[in-house]
């Protein structure tokens, strides 16, 4: 299973992640380019291909949340 990289696009901030998790509307982001995935994805989605940059780096918001430093 694809692991979330340690470095993400700078537009993926802690606040953006928390907002996405709180909305619980299936938001997911590309770790490579920072674009939001256009369709609904489960919070634990990993390694989905990004429609913007064509890299398998889209992860669900819950995956990002679990990787935030305490």
N, C-alpha and C positions, 0 to 999 in steps of 0.2 A: 504494500500500500504506500502511495506517495506521501512523503513527509513534508510538512510545511517548512520552507527554508527559514533560516534564522534572520535573514535580511528581507524586508518587504519593501515594496514601493513606498516612497515617503508620504504619499497621500493617504495611506492606510494608517490612521491614527487610532489611539486607544478610544477616543471619543466616538469616532466613526464606527468602530467595532461594537462598542457598548450600545450605541443608538440602534444599530442593525439587529443586535440580539434582543433588545427591548421591544422593537417593532415586531419581531418574529414573523417577518413576511418573506423569508427565503432569500434574503440578500446574500450575495457572495462576491468576493473581490479577487482580482488577479494579482498575485504577489509580484509578478514581473512588471506589468504596466499600470496597475492601480485601478483599472476600469472595473465598473460594476458589471457582473454577469447579468444579462438581460432577462433571463427566465428564472423561475423559482428553483432553488436548490436547497436540499436539506442542510441543516446547520453543520453536519459532519461530513459534507462533501469534500473530496480530496482529489486533486490532480485532474480536474475537468479542463478541457481545452478552451482557451479564451477566444471568443469570436473577434476580438480586436487585434491581438498580437499573435494568435495561433500557437501559443505555448500552453502546455498542460499544467498551468499554474493557478487555476481558480480553486479557491478553498471557501467553504462555508463560514459564516460569521462565528459559529461556535468553535470552530477549529482555531480561528485567530484568538478568540477569547481565552481559550485554554493555554495559549502560548504567551499571553501578556505576563510581564514580570510582576511579581507580587509587591 
